[in-house]
Structure formats: C-alpha cells, structure tokens
Amino acid sequence: MDPTETTLDAIDLKILALLQADATLSIAAIGERVGLSQTPCWKRIQKLEADGVIDRRVAVLDPVKLGLGLTVFVSIETADHSQEWLQRFAATISAMPEVLEFYRMAGDVDYMLRVVVADMQAYDSFYKQLIAVLPLKNVTSRFAMEKVKSTTALPLPAPPKTGRHLPGTAPVLAVVGE
C-alpha cells in the first residue's frame, strides 16, 4: 500500500461524501446517516482530519456574486528551470490572491494558473504584475466563457468489499440444516 494512502472503510467513505456535500452538518446528523452515535462518528472525523484525509472545512463562495466574474487559465513557459528560480516564482505566485490554483506541468507548458478577477482591466493589471516579477519565456491566457461544471467534491473510491470470497466471484451462502 502507498504510504500516502489511508485505509478507509465504508463508513469513513460515507462520512467523507456527506462532508463534501455539506460540511455544516452536525455530528448527530452525520452519525444518524452513517449508522453511528455521535461519539464514534466524531472520533472518525477527528482521525480523518489527523490523517490529513480532511484537509480543511471551508465555505465555497460564488465569485460572480462577489464581483469576480472573469476566470483565466494562464499557461507559463520559462527558460529557467533552476530550483532557485522555481522557489522565487512559487513564493511570488503563492502571494498573489487572484491565483486560486498553481501547478507545475509536464508537456508543452511549465506552469498553469487558475486566476479569478473582476474583469479584463483587473486581469491586465494582474498580467503586468506577473510579467514584471521574473523573466518568463511565454505567457498565454485563456478566458473562460462559461462555467459548465465546478465541484470541490472528489470522486471517492468504492467501499471495500467485505466477506471472504475470491475476486471476480460471488460470495457463497451456506444454508444450515439441510
């Protein structure tokens, strides 16, 4: 087993699904839905947090209602791939509140950003700040026209199978008294 993975049973997965849908549910409500009393339910949630499975609980805000209606995907290519350059670049980008996601990529671009701003003027200001920080080979901006799907819920694995039977075969039921 990969040391970064945590063993989760069916109840843990149900708890995670419920919390992904609504992190404001009470422990009592979660416990009722997964078949546990409050204390064991709370202990499982605490363990999931301690193990890092639950990273944090947050409120998901509507960017449009906050006047942040422009989402931009920014591809960046650089000529410098040194560790020192990356550390400076990562620190600079991480300090920019408009950048919601920041990835180092494989393929034809080196970095990908998801940027949320109010409008084109705000993006232009962000762009000028970005290119002034460190030398970049190429910056390509792609503007989202419509958000078709957006979720914070991860696809959870299927619950582990219980019982003793070979993979790919149905469990055998024994009838007693025949």
VOKOL-648011 format. One line per field, with one value per atom (N, C-alpha, C, O): residue number from 1; atom name; x, y, z. Coordinates in steps of 0.2 Angstrom, whole numbers, m for minus. Layout:
N
num [NUM, ...] $
atome [CA, ...] $
u [X, ...] $
v [Y, ...] $
w [Z, ...] $
END
This chain:
178
num [1, 1, 1, 1, 2, 2, 2, 2, 3, 3, 3, 3, 4, 4, 4, 4, 5, 5, 5, 5, 6, 6, 6, 6, 7, 7, 7, 7, 8, 8, 8, 8, 9, 9, 9, 9, 10, 10, 10, 10, 11, 11, 11, 11, 12, 12, 12, 12, 13, 13, 13, 13, 14, 14, 14, 14, 15, 15, 15, 15, 16, 16, 16, 16, 17, 17, 17, 17, 18, 18, 18, 18, 19, 19, 19, 19, 20, 20, 20, 20, 21, 21, 21, 21, 22, 22, 22, 22, 23, 23, 23, 23, 24, 24, 24, 24, 25, 25, 25, 25, 26, 26, 26, 26, 27, 27, 27, 27, 28, 28, 28, 28, 29, 29, 29, 29, 30, 30, 30, 30, 31, 31, 31, 31, 32, 32, 32, 32, 33, 33, 33, 33, 34, 34, 34, 34, 35, 35, 35, 35, 36, 36, 36, 36, 37, 37, 37, 37, 38, 38, 38, 38, 39, 39, 39, 39, 40, 40, 40, 40, 41, 41, 41, 41, 42, 42, 42, 42, 43, 43, 43, 43, 44, 44, 44, 44, 45, 45, 45, 45, 46, 46, 46, 46, 47, 47, 47, 47, 48, 48, 48, 48, 49, 49, 49, 49, 50, 50, 50, 50, 51, 51, 51, 51, 52, 52, 52, 52, 53, 53, 53, 53, 54, 54, 54, 54, 55, 55, 55, 55, 56, 56, 56, 56, 57, 57, 57, 57, 58, 58, 58, 58, 59, 59, 59, 59, 60, 60, 60, 60, 61, 61, 61, 61, 62, 62, 62, 62, 63, 63, 63, 63, 64, 64, 64, 64, 65, 65, 65, 65, 66, 66, 66, 66, 67, 67, 67, 67, 68, 68, 68, 68, 69, 69, 69, 69, 70, 70, 70, 70, 71, 71, 71, 71, 72, 72, 72, 72, 73, 73, 73, 73, 74, 74, 74, 74, 75, 75, 75, 75, 76, 76, 76, 76, 77, 77, 77, 77, 78, 78, 78, 78, 79, 79, 79, 79, 80, 80, 80, 80, 81, 81, 81, 81, 82, 82, 82, 82, 83, 83, 83, 83, 84, 84, 84, 84, 85, 85, 85, 85, 86, 86, 86, 86, 87, 87, 87, 87, 88, 88, 88, 88, 89, 89, 89, 89, 90, 90, 90, 90, 91, 91, 91, 91, 92, 92, 92, 92, 93, 93, 93, 93, 94, 94, 94, 94, 95, 95, 95, 95, 96, 96, 96, 96, 97, 97, 97, 97, 98, 98, 98, 98, 99, 99, 99, 99, 100, 100, 100, 100, 101, 101, 101, 101, 102, 102, 102, 102, 103, 103, 103, 103, 104, 104, 104, 104, 105, 105, 105, 105, 106, 106, 106, 106, 107, 107, 107, 107, 108, 108, 108, 108, 109, 109, 109, 109, 110, 110, 110, 110, 111, 111, 111, 111, 112, 112, 112, 112, 113, 113, 113, 113, 114, 114, 114, 114, 115, 115, 115, 115, 116, 116, 116, 116, 117, 117, 117, 117, 118, 118, 118, 118, 119, 119, 119, 119, 120, 120, 120, 120, 121, 121, 121, 121, 122, 122, 122, 122, 123, 123, 123, 123, 124, 124, 124, 124, 125, 125, 125, 125, 126, 126, 126, 126, 127, 127, 127, 127, 128, 128, 128, 128, 129, 129, 129, 129, 130, 130, 130, 130, 131, 131, 131, 131, 132, 132, 132, 132, 133, 133, 133, 133, 134, 134, 134, 134, 135, 135, 135, 135, 136, 136, 136, 136, 137, 137, 137, 137, 138, 138, 138, 138, 139, 139, 139, 139, 140, 140, 140, 140, 141, 141, 141, 141, 142, 142, 142, 142, 143, 143, 143, 143, 144, 144, 144, 144, 145, 145, 145, 145, 146, 146, 146, 146, 147, 147, 147, 147, 148, 148, 148, 148, 149, 149, 149, 149, 150, 150, 150, 150, 151, 151, 151, 151, 152, 152, 152, 152, 153, 153, 153, 153, 154, 154, 154, 154, 155, 155, 155, 155, 156, 156, 156, 156, 157, 157, 157, 157, 158, 158, 158, 158, 159, 159, 159, 159, 160, 160, 160, 160, 161, 161, 161, 161, 162, 162, 162, 162, 163, 163, 163, 163, 164, 164, 164, 164, 165, 165, 165, 165, 166, 166, 166, 166, 167, 167, 167, 167, 168, 168, 168, 168, 169, 169, 169, 169, 170, 170, 170, 170, 171, 171, 171, 171, 172, 172, 172, 172, 173, 173, 173, 173, 174, 174, 174, 174, 175, 175, 175, 175, 176, 176, 176, 176, 177, 177, 177, 177, 178, 178, 178, 178] $
atome [N, CA, C, O, N, CA, C, O, N, CA, C, O, N, CA, C, O, N, CA, C, O, N, CA, C, O, N, CA, C, O, N, CA, C, O, N, CA, C, O, N, CA, C, O, N, CA, C, O, N, CA, C, O, N, CA, C, O, N, CA, C, O, N, CA, C, O, N, CA, C, O, N, CA, C, O, N, CA, C, O, N, CA, C, O, N, CA, C, O, N, CA, C, O, N, CA, C, O, N, CA, C, O, N, CA, C, O, N, CA, C, O, N, CA, C, O, N, CA, C, O, N, CA, C, O, N, CA, C, O, N, CA, C, O, N, CA, C, O, N, CA, C, O, N, CA, C, O, N, CA, C, O, N, CA, C, O, N, CA, C, O, N, CA, C, O, N, CA, C, O, N, CA, C, O, N, CA, C, O, N, CA, C, O, N, CA, C, O, N, CA, C, O, N, CA, C, O, N, CA, C, O, N, CA, C, O, N, CA, C, O, N, CA, C, O, N, CA, C, O, N, CA, C, O, N, CA, C, O, N, CA, C, O, N, CA, C, O, N, CA, C, O, N, CA, C, O, N, CA, C, O, N, CA, C, O, N, CA, C, O, N, CA, C, O, N, CA, C, O, N, CA, C, O, N, CA, C, O, N, CA, C, O, N, CA, C, O, N, CA, C, O, N, CA, C, O, N, CA, C, O, N, CA, C, O, N, CA, C, O, N, CA, C, O, N, CA, C, O, N, CA, C, O, N, CA, C, O, N, CA, C, O, N, CA, C, O, N, CA, C, O, N, CA, C, O, N, CA, C, O, N, CA, C, O, N, CA, C, O, N, CA, C, O, N, CA, C, O, N, CA, C, O, N, CA, C, O, N, CA, C, O, N, CA, C, O, N, CA, C, O, N, CA, C, O, N, CA, C, O, N, CA, C, O, N, CA, C, O, N, CA, C, O, N, CA, C, O, N, CA, C, O, N, CA, C, O, N, CA, C, O, N, CA, C, O, N, CA, C, O, N, CA, C, O, N, CA, C, O, N, CA, C, O, N, CA, C, O, N, CA, C, O, N, CA, C, O, N, CA, C, O, N, CA, C, O, N, CA, C, O, N, CA, C, O, N, CA, C, O, N, CA, C, O, N, CA, C, O, N, CA, C, O, N, CA, C, O, N, CA, C, O, N, CA, C, O, N, CA, C, O, N, CA, C, O, N, CA, C, O, N, CA, C, O, N, CA, C, O, N, CA, C, O, N, CA, C, O, N, CA, C, O, N, CA, C, O, N, CA, C, O, N, CA, C, O, N, CA, C, O, N, CA, C, O, N, CA, C, O, N, CA, C, O, N, CA, C, O, N, CA, C, O, N, CA, C, O, N, CA, C, O, N, CA, C, O, N, CA, C, O, N, CA, C, O, N, CA, C, O, N, CA, C, O, N, CA, C, O, N, CA, C, O, N, CA, C, O, N, CA, C, O, N, CA, C, O, N, CA, C, O, N, CA, C, O, N, CA, C, O, N, CA, C, O, N, CA, C, O, N, CA, C, O, N, CA, C, O, N, CA, C, O, N, CA, C, O, N, CA, C, O, N, CA, C, O, N, CA, C, O, N, CA, C, O, N, CA, C, O, N, CA, C, O, N, CA, C, O, N, CA, C, O, N, CA, C, O, N, CA, C, O, N, CA, C, O, N, CA, C, O, N, CA, C, O, N, CA, C, O, N, CA, C, O, N, CA, C, O, N, CA, C, O, N, CA, C, O, N, CA, C, O, N, CA, C, O, N, CA, C, O, N, CA, C, O, N, CA, C, O, N, CA, C, O, N, CA, C, O] $
u [4, 0, 4, 9, 2, 6, 6, 0, 11, 11, 7, 6, 6, 2, m6, m10, m7, m15, m17, m13, m23, m26, m31, m35, m31, m36, m43, m44, m48, m55, m60, m60, m64, m69, m76, m76, m81, m87, m90, m93, m90, m92, m88, m91, m82, m77, m79, m80, m80, m82, m88, m89, m93, m100, m99, m102, m95, m94, m91, m93, m86, m82, m87, m87, m91, m96, m101, m103, m103, m108, m104, m107, m98, m95, m93, m93, m91, m90, m96, m96, m102, m108, m110, m113, m109, m111, m107, m109, m102, m98, m101, m98, m107, m110, m115, m118, m115, m119, m117, m111, m122, m120, m117, m118, m113, m111, m116, m116, m122, m128, m131, m133, m131, m134, m130, m133, m124, m119, m119, m120, m119, m119, m126, m126, m131, m138, m138, m140, m135, m135, m130, m131, m125, m120, m121, m117, m126, m127, m122, m121, m120, m116, m119, m122, m117, m119, m114, m109, m115, m111, m104, m99, m102, m95, m91, m86, m93, m89, m88, m83, m94, m94, m89, m85, m89, m84, m77, m72, m76, m69, m66, m61, m71, m69, m67, m62, m71, m70, m63, m59, m62, m55, m50, m44, m50, m45, m44, m38, m49, m49, m45, m41, m46, m43, m35, m31, m34, m27, m23, m17, m26, m23, m22, m19, m25, m24, m29, m29, m34, m39, m43, m45, m46, m49, m44, m41, m43, m38, m40, m36, m46, m49, m57, m59, m60, m68, m68, m66, m71, m72, m79, m83, m80, m86, m84, m79, m88, m87, m91, m97, m88, m91, m92, m89, m97, m99, m95, m96, m90, m86, m90, m88, m95, m99, m103, m103, m106, m109, m104, m106, m98, m93, m89, m84, m92, m89, m83, m79, m82, m76, m78, m77, m80, m84, m79, m81, m73, m68, m63, m59, m64, m59, m54, m56, m48, m42, m38, m35, m36, m31, m25, m25, m20, m14, m8, m6, m6, 0, 6, 7, 11, 18, 23, 24, 28, 34, 39, 39, 45, 51, 57, 57, 62, 68, 73, 78, 71, 75, 71, 66, 75, 71, 75, 75, 79, 83, 79, 73, 81, 77, 77, 71, 82, 81, 76, 72, 76, 71, 64, 59, 63, 56, 54, 48, 59, 57, 55, 50, 58, 56, 49, 45, 49, 42, 37, 31, 37, 32, 30, 24, 35, 33, 30, 25, 32, 28, 21, 17, 20, 14, 9, 3, 12, 8, 5, 0, 9, 7, 2, m1, 0, m5, m12, m13, m16, m23, m27, m32, m26, m30, m29, m33, m23, m21, m25, m22, m29, m33, m29, m30, m26, m23, m17, m16, m11, m5, m2, m1, 0, 3, 9, 10, 14, 19, 17, 15, 18, 16, 21, 27, 19, 23, 20, 14, 24, 21, 24, 29, 20, 22, 22, 25, 19, 20, 23, 23, 26, 29, 25, 25, 20, 16, 9, 8, 4, m3, m6, m5, m9, m13, m20, m22, m24, m31, m32, m31, m34, m34, m41, m45, m44, m50, m50, m47, m53, m53, m59, m64, m60, m67, m68, m74, m63, m64, m58, m52, m58, m52, m47, m41, m49, m45, m41, m35, m44, m41, m36, m31, m38, m33, m27, m21, m28, m22, m17, m11, m20, m16, m12, m6, m16, m13, m7, m2, m8, m4, 3, 8, 2, 8, 12, 18, 9, 12, 16, 21, 13, 15, 22, 27, 22, 27, 33, 39, 32, 37, 41, 46, 38, 42, 48, 53, 48, 53, 53, 48, 59, 58, 55, 56, 50, 46, 47, 47, 47, 48, 41, 41, 36, 29, 24, 24, 19, 13, 7, 6, 3, m3, m10, m10, m14, m20, m26, m27, m30, m36, m42, m42, m47, m53, m59, m61, m61, m67, m73, m74, m77, m83, m89, m94, m89, m95, m92, m88, m94, m93, m98, m104, m96, m100, m101, m106, m95, m95, m90, m84, m92, m87, m89, m95, m84, m86, m79, m74, m80, m75, m75, m70, m80, m81, m76, m77, m72, m68, m72, m76, m70, m73, m70, m64, m74, m72, m72, m76, m67, m67, m73, m76, m74, m80, m78, m72, m83, m81, m78, m79, m73, m70, m75, m80, m74, m79, m77, m72, m83, m82, m83, m86, m82, m83, m77, m72, m77, m71, m73, m77, m72, m73, m68, m65, m66, m61, m63, m69, m59, m61, m64, m62, m69, m72, m78, m81, m78, m83, m89, m87, m94, m100, m99, m96, m100, m100, m104, m110, m102, m106, m110, m107, m116, m120, m121, m123, m120, m121, m128, m130, m132, m138, m138, m135, m139, m138, m145, m150, m144, m149, m152, m157, m148, m150, m146, m147] $
v [m6, 0, 6, 6, 11, 18, 21, 21, 23, 26, 33, 35, 36, 42, 40, 45, 34, 32, 30, 28, 31, 29, 24, 25, 19, 14, 17, 19, 17, 19, 14, 10, 13, 8, 12, 18, 8, 10, 16, 21, 16, 21, 28, 33, 27, 33, 36, 42, 32, 35, 38, 43, 36, 39, 46, 51, 46, 52, 57, 63, 55, 60, 62, 68, 58, 60, 65, 70, 64, 69, 76, 81, 75, 82, 85, 92, 82, 85, 89, 94, 86, 89, 95, 100, 94, 99, 99, 95, 103, 102, 105, 105, 108, 111, 106, 108, 100, 95, 94, 94, 93, 92, 85, 80, 83, 77, 72, 66, 74, 70, 68, 62, 73, 71, 67, 62, 68, 63, 56, 51, 56, 49, 45, 39, 49, 46, 43, 38, 47, 45, 39, 35, 38, 33, 27, 22, 28, 22, 22, 17, 28, 28, 33, 38, 32, 38, 43, 43, 49, 55, 54, 56, 50, 50, 46, 48, 40, 36, 40, 40, 43, 47, 53, 54, 57, 62, 60, 63, 54, 51, 49, 50, 47, 45, 52, 52, 57, 63, 66, 68, 66, 68, 64, 67, 58, 53, 55, 56, 56, 58, 65, 66, 69, 76, 75, 78, 71, 70, 66, 68, 62, 58, 62, 60, 68, 73, 71, 74, 67, 65, 71, 73, 74, 80, 86, 86, 89, 95, 101, 103, 103, 108, 109, 106, 113, 114, 121, 125, 123, 130, 131, 126, 137, 139, 141, 144, 138, 139, 145, 145, 151, 157, 157, 154, 161, 162, 168, 174, 167, 173, 178, 184, 176, 181, 186, 192, 183, 187, 192, 197, 190, 194, 199, 203, 199, 204, 201, 205, 195, 191, 187, 181, 190, 186, 184, 180, 185, 183, 178, 179, 172, 166, 165, 165, 165, 165, 159, 158, 155, 150, 152, 154, 153, 156, 150, 147, 149, 145, 148, 154, 146, 149, 145, 139, 147, 144, 148, 154, 145, 148, 145, 139, 149, 147, 144, 141, 146, 145, 139, 140, 134, 128, 126, 121, 131, 130, 130, 133, 127, 126, 133, 135, 137, 144, 148, 152, 148, 151, 149, 153, 142, 140, 142, 144, 142, 144, 151, 153, 156, 163, 164, 167, 160, 160, 158, 161, 152, 149, 154, 155, 157, 161, 167, 170, 170, 176, 174, 178, 169, 167, 165, 167, 162, 160, 166, 166, 172, 178, 182, 187, 180, 183, 181, 175, 185, 182, 180, 176, 183, 181, 174, 171, 171, 164, 159, 159, 156, 151, 144, 140, 142, 136, 137, 142, 133, 134, 127, 124, 125, 119, 119, 123, 115, 114, 108, 103, 109, 104, 100, 102, 95, 91, 93, 94, 93, 94, 101, 102, 104, 110, 116, 121, 116, 122, 120, 114, 125, 123, 124, 120, 129, 131, 132, 135, 131, 133, 136, 133, 142, 145, 146, 146, 146, 147, 154, 154, 159, 166, 168, 167, 171, 174, 182, 184, 186, 193, 196, 192, 202, 206, 206, 205, 208, 210, 210, 209, 212, 212, 217, 216, 223, 228, 225, 226, 222, 219, 213, 213, 209, 204, 208, 205, 213, 217, 219, 218, 221, 223, 217, 218, 212, 206, 204, 202, 204, 201, 206, 203, 212, 217, 215, 215, 214, 212, 205, 205, 200, 194, 194, 191, 198, 198, 202, 202, 207, 211, 207, 210, 202, 198, 195, 196, 190, 186, 185, 186, 184, 183, 177, 171, 178, 172, 172, 177, 166, 164, 166, 169, 163, 164, 164, 160, 168, 168, 168, 173, 163, 163, 163, 159, 167, 167, 165, 166, 161, 158, 160, 159, 163, 166, 161, 159, 160, 155, 159, 165, 157, 160, 158, 162, 151, 149, 143, 139, 143, 138, 132, 133, 127, 121, 116, 114, 115, 111, 114, 116, 114, 116, 112, 113, 108, 105, 105, 105, 104, 103, 96, 94, 92, 85, 81, 80, 77, 72, 66, 64, 62, 56, 51, 49, 48, 44, 36, 35, 32, 25, 22, 24, 16, 12, 9, 8, 8, 5, m2, m6, m4, m11, m16, m15, m21, m27, m31, m32, m34, m37, m45, m46, m49, m56, m60, m56, m66, m70, m73, m79, m71, m74, m72, m66, m75, m74, m68, m67, m63, m58, m61, m65, m57, m59, m65, m67, m67, m72, m70, m65, m73, m71, m74, m80, m71, m75, m81, m80, m86, m92, m92, m91, m93, m93, m100, m105, m102, m108, m109, m104, m114, m115, m120, m125, m118, m123, m127, m124, m133, m138, m142, m145, m141, m146, m152, m156] $
w [0, 0, 0, 3, m4, m4, 3, 6, 5, 12, 13, 18, 7, 7, 7, 8, 7, 7, 14, 18, 15, 22, 20, 15, 24, 24, 26, 32, 22, 23, 22, 18, 27, 27, 24, 22, 23, 20, 24, 21, 31, 35, 34, 33, 34, 33, 26, 25, 21, 14, 14, 11, 18, 18, 22, 20, 27, 31, 26, 26, 23, 18, 13, 11, 10, 5, 8, 5, 14, 17, 18, 17, 21, 22, 16, 16, 11, 4, 2, m1, 3, 1, 5, 3, 12, 17, 23, 27, 24, 30, 36, 41, 35, 41, 44, 49, 42, 45, 52, 53, 57, 64, 64, 60, 69, 71, 71, 69, 75, 76, 69, 68, 65, 58, 54, 51, 54, 50, 53, 50, 60, 63, 62, 60, 62, 60, 53, 52, 48, 41, 40, 35, 44, 43, 48, 48, 53, 57, 63, 66, 66, 72, 76, 75, 83, 88, 87, 83, 91, 90, 91, 88, 97, 99, 94, 92, 92, 87, 80, 77, 79, 72, 73, 68, 78, 80, 80, 77, 83, 83, 76, 74, 72, 65, 61, 58, 62, 59, 61, 57, 68, 70, 67, 66, 67, 64, 57, 54, 53, 46, 45, 41, 50, 50, 52, 49, 57, 59, 54, 53, 50, 45, 39, 34, 39, 33, 27, 22, 28, 23, 22, 17, 28, 28, 29, 34, 24, 24, 27, 32, 26, 30, 28, 23, 32, 30, 29, 33, 23, 21, 18, 17, 17, 14, 7, 5, 2, m5, m7, m7, m10, m11, m19, m23, m21, m28, m30, m28, m35, m37, m41, m40, m44, m48, m43, m44, m38, m33, m29, m26, m30, m26, m31, m30, m37, m42, m46, m48, m45, m48, m54, m53, m59, m64, m70, m75, m70, m75, m73, m68, m75, m74, m80, m86, m78, m83, m82, m76, m87, m86, m90, m95, m86, m88, m89, m84, m95, m96, m96, m99, m93, m92, m94, m92, m99, m101, m98, m99, m96, m93, m96, m98, m97, m100, m94, m95, m88, m82, m78, m76, m77, m73, m67, m64, m64, m58, m52, m52, m47, m41, m38, m35, m38, m35, m39, m35, m45, m49, m47, m46, m47, m45, m38, m37, m33, m26, m26, m23, m30, m30, m34, m32, m39, m43, m39, m39, m36, m32, m26, m25, m23, m17, m20, m17, m26, m29, m31, m29, m34, m37, m31, m31, m26, m20, m16, m13, m17, m13, m17, m14, m23, m27, m26, m28, m22, m21, m27, m26, m32, m38, m41, m44, m39, m41, m36, m30, m39, m34, m35, m30, m41, m41, m45, m50, m44, m47, m47, m42, m53, m55, m59, m63, m57, m61, m66, m64, m73, m78, m81, m81, m84, m89, m96, m96, m101, m108, m110, m109, m114, m118, m114, m117, m108, m104, m97, m95, m94, m87, m81, m77, m82, m76, m78, m84, m74, m76, m70, m64, m71, m65, m67, m73, m62, m62, m59, m52, m62, m59, m60, m65, m54, m54, m52, m47, m57, m56, m58, m60, m57, m58, m66, m68, m70, m77, m80, m78, m87, m91, m88, m89, m86, m83, m77, m77, m73, m67, m69, m66, m75, m77, m80, m79, m84, m87, m81, m82, m76, m70, m67, m66, m66, m64, m68, m66, m75, m80, m80, m80, m79, m79, m73, m73, m67, m61, m62, m60, m65, m66, m70, m69, m76, m80, m78, m80, m73, m70, m65, m63, m62, m57, m58, m56, m63, m65, m73, m76, m76, m83, m85, m82, m90, m92, m100, m103, m102, m110, m113, m119, m111, m114, m109, m104, m110, m105, m110, m114, m109, m113, m109, m104, m110, m106, m110, m116, m107, m110, m105, m99, m108, m104, m104, m110, m98, m98, m100, m98, m105, m107, m103, m102, m100, m96, m92, m94, m86, m81, m82, m81, m85, m86, m80, m79, m77, m71, m66, m68, m60, m55, m48, m46, m45, m39, m35, m38, m29, m24, m22, m18, m24, m21, m25, m31, m22, m25, m27, m23, m32, m33, m28, m28, m24, m18, m21, m25, m19, m21, m18, m14, m22, m19, m13, m11, m8, m2, m3, m7, 2, 1, 2, 6, m1, m1, 6, 8, 9, 15, 13, 8, 18, 17, 14, 11, 14, 11, 5, 5, m1, m7, m12, m11, m17, m22, m27, m28, m28, m33, m39, m42, m41, m48, m47, m51, m40, m39, m34, m30, m34, m30, m23, m23, m18, m11, m11, m14, m8, m7, m1, 5, m1, 6, 8, 3, 14, 16, 20, 24, 18, 22, 27, 26, 33, 39, 40, 39, 41, 42, 36, 37, 31, 25, 25, 21] $
END
